Structures are given as C-alpha cells and as structure tokens.
Amino acid sequence: MPLIDATPDAIAQTYAKSLFELAETEGGQSRAEDVLGELEAVLEVARADARFSEFLSSRVLPAAKRRGSIEAIFTDRASPLVLRFLLVLNDKDRLAHLPPLAPACDSLIQGRIGRVAVDVYSAAPLASEELDAVRDRLGSALGKEVIVHPYTDESLIGGIRLQIGDQLIDGSVATRLRRMGERLAADGASRIRERYGSAVDDA
C-alpha cells in the first residue's frame, strides 16, 4: 500500500514535536524550516514514484532490510538529522506516518512565529475564494495570521469541519444530522420510560 496523505494524528504529533525540538536545538527556527523542507521533498518524490512510496510504507519488507536501503538512498542527500529520523521511523515501523508528519511540523513552526495552522475539511474541494473567506474569518476571530490546510472528506455531506491544534470545530451537515438523531433517540427513550411508568401506576 502506498503512502496516504492524512491529517496529523497523535503519533504524527509526537514524532513531529521530537523532530522540531531537535531541529531547533541544531539551528533555531531556520533549521526547523529546512528540516520541514527536506521532509516535504521526500514526500514529493513518494507521490511521484509509486514504487518508492510502496517501499517506504510496505509492511511486508522487513525493517532491517529497508534500513540499509534508506541509508544508501539518503546518505549525502539528506541532512544527518533527517536521515537519523527516517531510520528511527523505519525501526519503529512508523514510516507510513510521514505524510501527516509534515503538516504537524508545519503547525509547530507556524505557532512559533505567531501563526496558526488550521485543517479545513469539506465534502468537496473549496474554491480559493471560499478558502480565503474561511482564512479571513478565522484570522479575525483568533487574532493571528491563519495558514489553511484544506482536505476533502466526502462523509461530511456538506458544511466544513475545522481542526485547530487539539480543538475540533464541527459544523458539517453529517454531524448535525447525527446529533439530531441522538436527540430524537434520547427523547424517544424518555417518552417510552414515561409511558411505562404511567402504565405501571395505572395497573
């Protein structure tokens, strides 16, 4: 299975934080940005080359065997920090988390310089004007420059869902329908209990 673009999960956030802190120790924000650029370059190659993507994400290929290939491919092509990081991901069987690692690192960098990264999910791709409108409204509400990462999620039906760090703001049609169903189910159960109680009292 090839690498799949995904939003940052807890695992990606943890590894991204470790890499970000190591990069900052080496050379501050500038070094962190360089490391992010290296990760994105690796992902660009994986997106363009299905075999390379499969090589990175394969669970069939033993990690020990892939380790030697990673060293051969990236030595003198990637910085020592990025190479070590890729080897750690390989040894921990976490290379499949490379796609969400990049935006997780980006969020940390943006936060350091007073920006905020927001993941915007919609049922269909948003037009640039719509993304601009979302960015402007969020910027006004948060008082920060907003960097938008758009994603498509057909399960939403309509509306948008926003992820700002650990905070989820869900305004999708699917969520509203689910909540409505839960309320109706709760109300129905309450009415059944009331009728049952009345029937027992009348018996």
Backbone as a chain_set.jsonl record, in Angstrom:
{"seq": "MPLIDATPDAIAQTYAKSLFELAETEGGQSRAEDVLGELEAVLEVARADARFSEFLSSRVLPAAKRRGSIEAIFTDRASPLVLRFLLVLNDKDRLAHLPPLAPACDSLIQGRIGRVAVDVYSAAPLASEELDAVRDRLGSALGKEVIVHPYTDESLIGGIRLQIGDQLIDGSVATRLRRMGERLAADGASRIRERYGSAVDDA", "coords": {"N": [[0.843, -1.194, 0.0], [0.643, 2.188, -0.894], [2.048, 5.307, 0.437], [-0.236, 7.36, 2.214], [-1.855, 10.445, 2.112], [-2.701, 12.177, 5.013], [-4.363, 13.656, 7.829], [-2.685, 15.073, 10.705], [-2.248, 12.769, 13.336], [-2.233, 11.554, 16.756], [0.162, 10.12, 16.958], [1.712, 11.125, 14.83], [1.892, 13.787, 15.678], [3.419, 13.501, 17.999], [5.924, 12.5, 17.069], [6.566, 14.574, 15.321], [6.884, 16.725, 17.075], [9.16, 15.911, 18.478], [11.076, 15.879, 16.413], [10.975, 18.567, 15.635], [11.922, 19.872, 17.951], [14.541, 18.861, 18.078], [15.555, 19.909, 15.701], [15.349, 22.661, 16.205], [17.155, 22.862, 18.284], [19.501, 22.397, 16.913], [19.643, 24.592, 15.14], [17.721, 26.618, 15.533], [14.669, 28.326, 14.493], [15.028, 28.615, 11.719], [16.473, 26.318, 11.037], [14.579, 24.383, 11.644], [12.664, 24.942, 9.7], [14.118, 24.267, 7.433], [14.402, 21.511, 7.807], [11.731, 20.723, 7.671], [11.33, 21.328, 4.984], [12.96, 19.368, 3.835], [11.589, 17.015, 4.557], [9.206, 17.411, 3.142], [10.197, 17.323, 0.572], [10.961, 14.64, 0.367], [8.434, 13.48, 0.518], [7.288, 14.494, -1.815], [8.728, 13.129, -3.776], [7.859, 10.548, -3.182], [5.134, 10.78, -3.799], [5.282, 11.085, -6.513], [6.472, 8.781, -7.398], [5.38, 5.681, -7.406], [6.528, 3.218, -6.71], [8.584, 3.896, -4.94], [7.063, 5.031, -2.919], [5.618, 2.785, -2.097], [7.744, 1.267, -1.181], [8.523, 2.699, 1.11], [6.255, 2.49, 2.759], [5.576, -0.176, 2.964], [4.561, -3.064, 4.733], [5.403, -5.549, 4.441], [8.058, -5.733, 3.713], [10.93, -6.309, 5.607], [11.976, -4.295, 8.368], [14.696, -4.178, 9.001], [15.952, -4.862, 6.597], [15.079, -2.795, 4.949], [16.29, -0.668, 6.148], [19.038, -0.55, 5.39], [18.724, 0.173, 2.718], [17.532, 2.702, 2.96], [19.625, 4.118, 4.143], [21.476, 3.999, 2.04], [20.124, 5.428, 0.05], [19.627, 8.01, 1.151], [21.929, 8.996, 2.414], [24.192, 11.644, 2.265], [22.349, 12.917, 0.688], [20.303, 13.778, 2.223], [20.064, 15.709, 5.258], [22.032, 14.853, 8.179], [20.369, 14.783, 10.476], [17.738, 14.44, 9.439], [18.093, 12.018, 8.099], [18.697, 10.305, 10.277], [16.277, 10.514, 11.591], [14.477, 9.378, 9.752], [15.439, 6.783, 9.825], [14.85, 6.078, 12.452], [12.027, 6.181, 12.362], [11.664, 4.09, 10.579], [12.715, 1.896, 12.044], [10.874, 1.819, 14.101], [8.661, 1.123, 12.747], [7.097, 3.188, 11.619], [7.105, 4.638, 9.279], [4.971, 5.008, 7.573], [3.677, 7.129, 8.642], [4.759, 9.404, 7.649], [3.414, 11.236, 5.762], [1.38, 12.714, 7.398], [3.173, 13.803, 9.183], [4.55, 15.983, 8.097], [2.645, 18.253, 7.863], [2.156, 18.421, 10.609], [4.618, 19.206, 11.659], [4.789, 21.645, 10.337], [2.698, 23.058, 11.56], [3.757, 23.396, 14.122], [5.946, 25.033, 13.583], [4.684, 27.312, 12.505], [3.205, 28.089, 14.709], [5.233, 28.909, 16.389], [6.067, 31.273, 15.263], [3.952, 32.959, 15.559], [1.784, 32.383, 13.973], [-1.142, 30.467, 13.04], [-1.979, 27.186, 12.224], [-4.59, 25.745, 10.416], [-6.618, 22.989, 9.854], [-8.847, 22.393, 7.314], [-11.738, 20.775, 6.608], [-13.859, 19.629, 4.055], [-16.829, 18.598, 2.228], [-16.491, 18.622, -0.493], [-13.854, 19.838, -2.647], [-12.843, 23.116, -1.743], [-13.283, 26.3, -3.281], [-10.805, 28.781, -4.151], [-11.615, 31.317, -3.34], [-13.445, 30.718, -1.357], [-11.808, 29.476, 0.535], [-10.199, 31.648, 1.157], [-12.101, 33.261, 2.403], [-12.718, 31.718, 4.665], [-10.203, 31.734, 5.878], [-9.882, 34.497, 6.407], [-12.006, 35.029, 8.197], [-11.362, 33.341, 10.332], [-8.886, 34.412, 11.0], [-9.628, 36.927, 11.951], [-11.135, 36.156, 14.167], [-9.305, 34.751, 15.75], [-7.184, 36.433, 15.988], [-4.723, 36.114, 14.799], [-2.358, 35.371, 12.158], [-3.566, 33.156, 9.773], [-2.877, 29.943, 8.564], [-4.043, 27.9, 6.139], [-4.886, 24.5, 5.722], [-6.32, 22.634, 3.4], [-8.625, 19.876, 3.211], [-10.381, 17.089, 1.781], [-13.362, 15.478, 2.634], [-15.65, 13.262, 2.005], [-17.598, 12.15, 3.591], [-18.728, 14.122, 5.08], [-20.945, 15.301, 3.921], [-21.995, 18.003, 3.748], [-21.122, 21.469, 4.513], [-18.426, 22.469, 6.771], [-15.531, 21.281, 8.575], [-13.377, 22.162, 11.15], [-10.055, 21.925, 12.282], [-8.086, 22.927, 14.812], [-5.166, 22.719, 16.086], [-5.533, 20.828, 18.949], [-8.171, 21.296, 19.074], [-11.431, 20.786, 17.903], [-13.735, 21.986, 15.6], [-16.793, 21.501, 14.569], [-18.949, 21.865, 11.978], [-20.381, 20.437, 10.16], [-22.859, 19.005, 7.944], [-23.334, 16.274, 8.266], [-22.57, 15.823, 10.932], [-24.419, 17.45, 12.281], [-26.788, 16.118, 11.605], [-26.305, 13.66, 12.829], [-26.236, 14.425, 15.529], [-28.837, 15.365, 15.794], [-30.24, 12.99, 15.409], [-29.372, 11.614, 17.679], [-30.522, 13.179, 19.686], [-33.234, 12.821, 19.112], [-33.453, 10.077, 19.523], [-32.854, 9.962, 22.245], [-34.977, 11.489, 23.281], [-37.098, 9.882, 22.48], [-36.619, 7.55, 23.958], [-36.966, 8.584, 26.483], [-39.703, 9.24, 26.446], [-40.77, 6.67, 26.2], [-40.025, 5.57, 28.647], [-41.542, 7.204, 30.316], [-44.169, 6.515, 29.548], [-44.162, 3.846, 30.239], [-43.866, 4.041, 32.973], [-46.272, 5.312, 33.603], [-48.095, 3.354, 32.84], [-47.536, 1.34, 34.675], [-48.236, 2.602, 37.031], [-50.97, 2.841, 36.652], [-51.801, 0.275, 36.67]], "CA": [[0.0, 0.0, 0.0], [1.465, 3.396, -0.938], [1.808, 6.305, 1.468], [-1.528, 8.03, 2.062], [-1.938, 11.744, 2.769], [-3.662, 12.152, 6.109], [-4.166, 14.73, 8.793], [-1.854, 14.63, 11.825], [-2.855, 12.109, 14.478], [-1.41, 11.678, 17.967], [1.501, 9.578, 16.689], [2.41, 12.107, 13.995], [2.172, 14.957, 16.516], [4.508, 13.171, 18.927], [7.182, 12.448, 16.317], [6.831, 15.912, 14.782], [7.384, 17.542, 18.181], [10.536, 15.499, 18.745], [11.92, 16.356, 15.309], [11.001, 20.025, 15.708], [12.8, 20.274, 19.053], [15.915, 18.55, 17.681], [15.956, 20.874, 14.67], [15.534, 23.959, 16.861], [18.415, 22.78, 19.045], [20.595, 22.498, 15.942], [19.777, 25.892, 14.484], [16.579, 27.508, 15.69], [13.524, 28.251, 13.58], [15.503, 28.433, 10.346], [16.816, 24.901, 10.854], [13.318, 23.64, 11.652], [12.058, 25.136, 8.383], [14.902, 23.472, 6.479], [14.054, 20.1, 8.024], [10.401, 20.555, 7.09], [11.515, 21.304, 3.534], [13.502, 18.052, 3.463], [10.5, 16.045, 4.662], [8.273, 17.63, 2.041], [10.861, 16.859, -0.652], [10.842, 13.177, 0.369], [7.039, 13.163, 0.208], [7.046, 14.801, -3.228], [9.272, 12.006, -4.54], [6.968, 9.405, -2.947], [3.884, 10.993, -4.541], [5.55, 10.974, -7.949], [7.015, 7.457, -7.693], [4.584, 4.705, -6.655], [7.39, 2.169, -6.166], [9.263, 4.454, -3.775], [6.028, 5.16, -1.901], [5.358, 1.431, -1.602], [8.944, 0.87, -0.446], [8.508, 3.346, 2.417], [5.095, 2.138, 3.578], [5.329, -1.621, 2.954], [4.679, -3.823, 5.982], [5.945, -6.859, 4.075], [9.516, -5.607, 3.713], [11.449, -6.206, 6.975], [12.588, -3.006, 8.678], [16.156, -4.304, 8.953], [16.363, -4.847, 5.197], [14.801, -1.463, 4.406], [17.228, 0.277, 6.784], [20.208, -0.397, 4.537], [18.336, 0.909, 1.509], [17.337, 4.098, 3.352], [20.957, 4.709, 4.312], [22.087, 4.144, 0.719], [19.397, 6.456, -0.72], [19.597, 9.359, 1.73], [23.236, 9.49, 2.848], [24.695, 12.733, 1.404], [21.225, 13.575, 0.004], [19.516, 14.391, 3.296], [20.9, 16.084, 6.393], [22.159, 13.763, 9.155], [19.205, 14.746, 11.354], [16.611, 13.849, 8.723], [18.413, 10.606, 7.878], [18.508, 9.598, 11.554], [14.846, 10.492, 11.878], [13.875, 8.368, 8.873], [15.847, 5.459, 10.324], [14.064, 5.817, 13.667], [10.676, 5.851, 11.9], [11.724, 2.751, 9.993], [12.915, 0.906, 13.104], [9.637, 1.769, 14.892], [7.577, 0.805, 11.816], [6.252, 4.38, 11.554], [7.33, 5.404, 8.049], [3.676, 5.331, 6.974], [3.215, 8.389, 9.226], [5.442, 10.554, 7.04], [2.52, 12.277, 5.218], [0.862, 13.652, 8.394], [4.258, 14.428, 9.94], [4.914, 17.279, 7.513], [1.772, 19.325, 8.365], [2.312, 18.55, 12.057], [5.811, 20.051, 11.826], [4.445, 22.983, 9.858], [1.888, 23.701, 12.597], [4.656, 23.794, 15.209], [6.74, 26.172, 13.112], [3.797, 28.468, 12.39], [2.874, 28.525, 16.062], [6.405, 29.568, 16.961], [6.213, 32.633, 14.707], [2.717, 33.702, 15.756], [0.733, 31.995, 13.035], [-1.853, 29.271, 13.454], [-2.348, 26.323, 11.107], [-5.942, 25.206, 10.576], [-7.04, 21.98, 8.881], [-10.227, 22.655, 6.912], [-12.317, 19.617, 5.926], [-15.127, 19.905, 3.382], [-17.313, 17.452, 1.463], [-15.903, 18.775, -1.828], [-12.794, 20.85, -2.597], [-13.294, 24.502, -1.674], [-12.669, 27.245, -4.219], [-9.828, 29.648, -3.497], [-12.321, 32.423, -2.679], [-14.037, 30.187, -0.124], [-10.714, 29.303, 1.487], [-9.815, 32.995, 1.595], [-13.127, 33.733, 3.336], [-12.501, 30.98, 5.913], [-8.95, 32.242, 6.455], [-10.096, 35.856, 6.922], [-12.88, 34.982, 9.369], [-10.61, 32.743, 11.426], [-7.862, 35.362, 11.397], [-10.279, 37.962, 12.764], [-11.573, 35.567, 15.428], [-8.163, 34.286, 16.55], [-6.199, 37.496, 16.143], [-3.436, 35.646, 14.291], [-2.328, 35.006, 10.745], [-4.02, 31.778, 9.663], [-2.414, 29.126, 7.448], [-5.094, 26.909, 5.922], [-4.58, 23.231, 5.059], [-7.618, 22.075, 3.008], [-8.774, 18.438, 2.997], [-11.712, 16.68, 1.341], [-13.929, 14.336, 3.356], [-16.98, 13.104, 1.434], [-18.561, 11.731, 4.604], [-19.308, 15.296, 5.734], [-22.178, 15.656, 3.194], [-21.943, 19.444, 3.458], [-20.534, 22.236, 5.593], [-16.992, 22.289, 6.963], [-15.043, 20.934, 9.905], [-12.092, 22.824, 11.373], [-9.191, 21.372, 13.326], [-7.076, 23.908, 15.209], [-4.435, 22.013, 17.133], [-6.342, 19.761, 19.533], [-9.57, 21.739, 19.116], [-12.242, 20.437, 16.738], [-14.95, 22.778, 15.426], [-17.506, 20.724, 13.546], [-20.206, 22.444, 11.519], [-20.787, 19.682, 8.989], [-24.229, 18.506, 7.909], [-23.346, 14.919, 8.81], [-22.532, 15.905, 12.389], [-25.698, 17.991, 12.743], [-27.769, 15.046, 11.473], [-26.034, 12.667, 13.865], [-26.657, 14.967, 16.816], [-30.291, 15.399, 15.784], [-30.67, 11.611, 15.628], [-29.121, 11.267, 19.076], [-31.529, 13.857, 20.494], [-34.513, 12.158, 18.876], [-33.398, 8.78, 20.186], [-32.931, 10.205, 23.685], [-36.345, 11.919, 23.566], [-37.962, 8.714, 22.32], [-36.408, 6.67, 25.107], [-37.565, 9.249, 27.639], [-41.154, 9.081, 26.339], [-41.09, 5.263, 26.479], [-39.933, 5.383, 30.098], [-42.686, 7.88, 30.92], [-45.367, 5.722, 29.296], [-44.033, 2.617, 31.026], [-44.151, 4.406, 34.359], [-47.714, 5.576, 33.722], [-48.809, 2.08, 32.723], [-47.334, 0.624, 35.932], [-49.02, 3.289, 38.055], [-52.382, 2.618, 36.404], [-52.117, -1.158, 36.791]], "C": [[0.879, 1.245, 0.0], [1.176, 4.326, 0.235], [0.508, 7.046, 1.176], [-1.488, 9.354, 2.801], [-3.018, 11.688, 3.835], [-3.373, 13.323, 7.035], [-3.379, 14.202, 9.993], [-2.672, 13.965, 12.932], [-1.892, 12.217, 15.655], [0.02, 11.189, 17.743], [2.319, 10.582, 15.886], [2.797, 13.335, 14.814], [3.36, 14.701, 17.432], [5.855, 13.166, 18.214], [7.556, 13.82, 15.773], [7.418, 16.816, 15.861], [8.839, 17.2, 18.49], [11.486, 16.026, 17.673], [12.068, 17.869, 15.358], [11.972, 20.496, 16.792], [14.269, 19.994, 18.738], [16.429, 19.562, 16.654], [16.207, 22.245, 15.282], [16.841, 23.978, 17.664], [19.609, 22.937, 18.117], [20.758, 23.909, 15.386], [18.561, 26.775, 14.505], [15.49, 27.295, 14.641], [13.942, 27.982, 12.139], [15.834, 26.974, 10.063], [15.554, 24.041, 10.819], [12.624, 23.75, 10.293], [12.798, 24.332, 7.31], [14.547, 21.989, 6.587], [12.677, 19.807, 7.454], [10.49, 20.479, 5.571], [12.06, 19.961, 3.057], [12.413, 16.975, 3.522], [9.533, 16.178, 3.488], [8.876, 17.184, 0.709], [10.781, 15.338, -0.757], [9.421, 12.765, -0.029], [6.707, 13.44, -1.256], [7.562, 13.674, -4.115], [8.345, 10.794, -4.407], [5.663, 9.556, -3.717], [4.082, 10.789, -6.039], [5.997, 9.565, -8.352], [6.31, 6.423, -6.823], [5.459, 3.626, -6.019], [8.125, 2.645, -4.913], [8.279, 4.607, -2.614], [5.731, 3.807, -1.261], [6.528, 0.925, -0.766], [8.92, 1.442, 0.977], [7.412, 2.799, 3.328], [4.86, 0.644, 3.726], [5.532, -2.251, 4.334], [5.228, -5.224, 5.716], [7.465, -6.849, 4.143], [10.021, -5.453, 5.149], [12.167, -4.868, 7.191], [14.107, -3.064, 8.572], [16.677, -4.243, 7.522], [16.161, -3.465, 4.58], [15.792, -0.434, 4.951], [18.447, 0.518, 5.898], [19.9, 0.389, 3.278], [18.133, 2.391, 1.812], [18.676, 4.798, 3.513], [21.616, 4.952, 2.961], [21.447, 5.276, -0.075], [19.65, 7.853, -0.177], [20.937, 9.862, 2.266], [23.776, 10.466, 1.803], [23.588, 13.395, 0.574], [20.293, 14.268, 1.004], [20.467, 14.758, 4.425], [20.974, 14.915, 7.372], [20.946, 13.645, 10.079], [18.024, 14.064, 10.676], [16.865, 12.367, 8.447], [18.2, 9.798, 9.152], [17.026, 9.467, 11.877], [14.128, 9.449, 11.025], [14.209, 6.96, 9.348], [15.083, 5.087, 11.595], [12.632, 5.435, 13.29], [10.632, 4.435, 11.331], [11.821, 1.687, 11.091], [11.66, 0.73, 13.955], [8.419, 1.413, 14.037], [6.576, 1.953, 11.723], [6.45, 5.192, 10.271], [6.022, 5.781, 7.364], [3.113, 6.635, 7.531], [3.938, 9.609, 8.653], [4.481, 11.62, 6.501], [1.927, 13.208, 6.277], [1.943, 14.328, 9.236], [4.595, 15.825, 9.426], [3.982, 18.4, 7.983], [1.854, 19.5, 9.874], [3.527, 19.421, 12.381], [5.522, 21.492, 11.428], [3.64, 23.738, 10.913], [2.761, 24.193, 13.748], [5.475, 25.024, 14.82], [5.885, 27.432, 13.05], [3.429, 29.012, 13.77], [4.006, 29.292, 16.709], [6.535, 31.013, 16.468], [4.883, 33.4, 14.729], [1.638, 33.435, 14.731], [0.023, 30.77, 13.593], [-2.265, 28.49, 12.213], [-3.712, 25.699, 11.396], [-6.217, 24.2, 9.465], [-8.522, 22.196, 8.593], [-10.728, 21.467, 6.088], [-13.648, 20.037, 5.299], [-15.519, 18.7, 2.544], [-16.751, 17.446, 0.047], [-14.825, 19.848, -1.741], [-13.359, 22.267, -2.612], [-12.556, 25.354, -2.701], [-11.731, 28.164, -3.448], [-10.504, 30.802, -2.76], [-12.942, 31.963, -1.357], [-12.971, 29.979, 0.946], [-10.242, 30.643, 2.032], [-10.797, 33.522, 2.633], [-12.969, 33.044, 4.692], [-11.272, 31.517, 6.63], [-9.163, 33.616, 7.099], [-10.94, 35.844, 8.192], [-12.155, 34.392, 10.576], [-9.529, 33.699, 11.931], [-8.428, 36.445, 12.293], [-10.653, 37.411, 14.135], [-10.406, 35.223, 16.343], [-7.131, 35.374, 16.801], [-4.806, 37.094, 15.707], [-3.522, 35.44, 12.786], [-2.628, 33.517, 10.634], [-3.45, 31.126, 8.401], [-3.405, 27.977, 7.295], [-4.552, 25.685, 5.188], [-5.909, 22.576, 4.678], [-7.573, 20.567, 2.782], [-10.213, 18.153, 2.555], [-12.138, 15.427, 2.09], [-15.387, 14.194, 2.916], [-18.022, 12.697, 2.464], [-19.248, 12.91, 5.286], [-20.659, 15.692, 5.142], [-22.157, 17.124, 2.798], [-21.355, 20.177, 4.652], [-19.04, 21.975, 5.691], [-16.707, 21.879, 8.398], [-13.658, 21.535, 10.035], [-11.338, 22.136, 12.505], [-8.09, 22.383, 13.595], [-6.311, 23.312, 16.38], [-5.266, 20.848, 17.636], [-7.829, 20.1, 19.521], [-10.283, 21.427, 17.805], [-13.495, 21.289, 16.727], [-15.708, 22.17, 14.261], [-18.841, 21.367, 13.212], [-20.753, 21.712, 10.318], [-22.236, 19.218, 9.101], [-24.311, 17.13, 8.553], [-23.366, 14.947, 10.337], [-23.838, 16.43, 12.945], [-26.79, 16.929, 12.675], [-27.575, 13.991, 12.566], [-26.513, 13.153, 15.22], [-28.177, 15.032, 16.92], [-30.843, 14.006, 16.062], [-30.495, 11.189, 17.069], [-30.153, 11.913, 19.988], [-32.888, 13.178, 20.357], [-34.564, 10.809, 19.59], [-33.534, 8.938, 21.692], [-34.34, 10.613, 24.085], [-37.302, 10.745, 23.492], [-37.848, 7.771, 23.503], [-37.05, 7.259, 26.352], [-39.075, 9.08, 27.637], [-41.576, 7.648, 26.659], [-41.056, 5.007, 27.982], [-41.126, 6.012, 30.81], [-43.952, 7.053, 30.761], [-45.348, 4.431, 30.113], [-44.381, 2.906, 32.484], [-45.629, 4.643, 34.591], [-48.499, 4.273, 33.698], [-48.69, 1.286, 34.019], [-48.185, 1.246, 37.031], [-50.499, 2.997, 37.919], [-52.812, 1.175, 36.644], [-52.631, -1.494, 38.17]], "O": [[1.785, 1.346, 0.827], [0.183, 4.155, 0.942], [0.194, 7.326, 0.019], [-1.132, 9.4, 3.979], [-4.122, 11.205, 3.585], [-2.284, 13.898, 7.023], [-3.407, 13.003, 10.267], [-3.662, 14.523, 13.406], [-0.863, 12.887, 15.566], [0.972, 11.768, 18.268], [3.472, 10.859, 16.213], [3.898, 13.864, 14.663], [4.207, 15.574, 17.621], [6.819, 13.76, 18.698], [8.731, 14.188, 15.764], [8.342, 17.585, 15.595], [9.653, 18.09, 18.733], [12.558, 16.55, 17.978], [13.161, 18.396, 15.148], [12.756, 21.418, 16.566], [15.143, 20.788, 19.085], [17.573, 20.012, 16.721], [17.171, 22.919, 14.919], [17.538, 24.991, 17.709], [20.615, 23.54, 18.491], [21.881, 24.373, 15.185], [18.371, 27.596, 13.607], [15.403, 26.247, 14.0], [13.292, 27.217, 11.427], [15.521, 26.452, 8.993], [15.473, 23.082, 10.051], [12.063, 22.774, 9.795], [12.181, 23.786, 6.395], [14.411, 21.3, 5.576], [12.468, 18.768, 6.827], [9.811, 19.667, 4.943], [11.668, 19.471, 1.998], [12.328, 16.124, 2.635], [9.097, 15.18, 2.913], [8.157, 16.723, -0.177], [10.558, 14.802, -1.843], [9.227, 11.83, -0.806], [5.932, 12.705, -1.869], [6.912, 13.302, -5.092], [8.075, 10.1, -5.386], [5.135, 8.572, -4.236], [3.163, 10.371, -6.745], [5.908, 9.2, -9.524], [6.61, 6.302, -5.635], [5.171, 3.167, -4.913], [8.273, 1.896, -3.947], [8.625, 4.342, -1.463], [5.608, 3.697, -0.041], [6.332, 0.237, 0.236], [9.258, 0.745, 1.933], [7.618, 2.66, 4.533], [4.027, 0.231, 4.533], [6.533, -2.005, 5.007], [5.486, -5.987, 6.647], [8.086, -7.822, 4.571], [9.578, -4.542, 5.848], [12.872, -4.379, 6.309], [14.737, -2.113, 8.109], [17.721, -3.644, 7.262], [16.981, -3.015, 3.779], [16.093, 0.557, 4.285], [18.841, 1.663, 5.68], [20.722, 1.183, 2.82], [18.518, 3.245, 1.013], [18.847, 5.935, 3.074], [22.244, 5.99, 2.753], [22.137, 6.003, -0.791], [19.865, 8.786, -0.95], [21.067, 11.054, 2.547], [23.815, 10.158, 0.612], [23.862, 14.339, -0.167], [19.59, 15.219, 0.662], [21.551, 14.186, 4.539], [20.076, 14.072, 7.395], [20.537, 12.538, 10.428], [17.378, 13.203, 11.274], [15.948, 11.552, 8.55], [17.593, 8.728, 9.116], [16.577, 8.434, 12.376], [13.268, 8.722, 11.521], [13.375, 6.057, 9.285], [14.714, 3.929, 11.79], [12.082, 4.477, 13.833], [9.688, 3.683, 11.571], [11.093, 0.695, 11.065], [11.399, -0.357, 14.47], [7.29, 1.399, 14.528], [5.365, 1.735, 11.743], [5.998, 6.334, 10.198], [5.973, 6.778, 6.644], [2.174, 7.194, 6.962], [3.741, 10.726, 9.13], [4.698, 12.806, 6.752], [1.965, 14.422, 6.074], [1.67, 15.312, 9.924], [4.888, 16.733, 10.204], [4.474, 19.421, 8.463], [1.646, 20.604, 10.378], [3.469, 20.27, 13.271], [5.952, 22.435, 12.093], [3.872, 24.926, 11.137], [2.533, 25.277, 14.286], [5.67, 25.935, 15.624], [6.313, 28.498, 13.493], [3.35, 30.223, 13.977], [3.774, 30.218, 17.486], [7.054, 31.872, 17.182], [4.715, 34.376, 13.998], [0.672, 34.193, 14.636], [0.524, 30.114, 14.506], [-2.826, 29.049, 11.271], [-3.952, 25.189, 12.49], [-6.071, 24.512, 8.284], [-9.35, 22.185, 9.504], [-10.209, 21.188, 5.008], [-14.458, 20.714, 5.932], [-14.674, 17.879, 2.186], [-16.557, 16.383, -0.544], [-14.874, 20.69, -0.844], [-14.25, 22.578, -3.402], [-11.368, 25.158, -2.956], [-11.853, 28.306, -2.231], [-10.045, 31.224, -1.698], [-12.966, 32.703, -0.373], [-13.198, 30.268, 2.121], [-9.924, 30.766, 3.215], [-10.399, 34.147, 3.616], [-13.071, 33.685, 5.738], [-11.294, 31.73, 7.842], [-8.683, 33.868, 8.204], [-10.637, 36.555, 9.151], [-12.307, 34.874, 11.698], [-9.283, 33.79, 13.134], [-7.8, 36.843, 13.274], [-10.512, 38.099, 15.146], [-10.495, 35.381, 17.561], [-6.306, 35.263, 17.708], [-3.817, 37.656, 16.177], [-4.609, 35.346, 12.216], [-2.011, 32.705, 11.325], [-3.532, 31.689, 7.309], [-3.584, 27.177, 8.213], [-3.858, 25.802, 4.178], [-6.573, 22.01, 5.547], [-6.605, 20.042, 2.232], [-11.14, 18.882, 2.91], [-11.394, 14.45, 2.178], [-16.257, 14.92, 3.398], [-19.216, 12.882, 2.233], [-20.24, 12.726, 5.992], [-21.444, 16.362, 5.814], [-22.29, 17.446, 1.618], [-21.116, 19.569, 5.695], [-18.453, 21.343, 4.813], [-17.512, 22.094, 9.304], [-12.847, 21.423, 9.116], [-11.91, 21.809, 13.545], [-7.265, 22.666, 12.726], [-6.753, 23.391, 17.526], [-5.662, 19.979, 16.859], [-8.656, 19.278, 19.916], [-9.792, 21.764, 16.727], [-14.238, 21.325, 17.708], [-15.309, 22.312, 13.105], [-19.749, 21.414, 14.043], [-21.507, 22.286, 9.532], [-22.77, 19.059, 10.199], [-25.248, 16.847, 9.3], [-24.097, 14.179, 10.964], [-24.327, 15.932, 13.959], [-27.624, 16.839, 13.575], [-28.539, 13.495, 13.149], [-27.123, 12.398, 15.977], [-28.746, 14.79, 17.985], [-31.783, 13.843, 16.84], [-31.343, 10.496, 17.63], [-30.614, 11.293, 20.946], [-33.601, 12.982, 21.34], [-35.579, 10.444, 20.183], [-34.229, 8.161, 22.346], [-34.855, 10.15, 25.103], [-38.203, 10.611, 24.321], [-38.85, 7.253, 23.995], [-37.609, 6.535, 27.176], [-39.675, 8.812, 28.678], [-42.602, 7.424, 27.303], [-41.924, 4.328, 28.53], [-41.66, 5.453, 31.768], [-44.722, 6.899, 31.709], [-46.38, 3.981, 30.614], [-45.085, 2.137, 33.139], [-46.185, 4.246, 35.614], [-49.459, 4.109, 34.45], [-49.646, 0.625, 34.423], [-48.776, 0.544, 37.852], [-51.216, 2.912, 38.916], [-53.996, 0.876, 36.8], [-52.945, -2.651, 38.448]]}, "num_chains": 1, "name": "protein.A"}
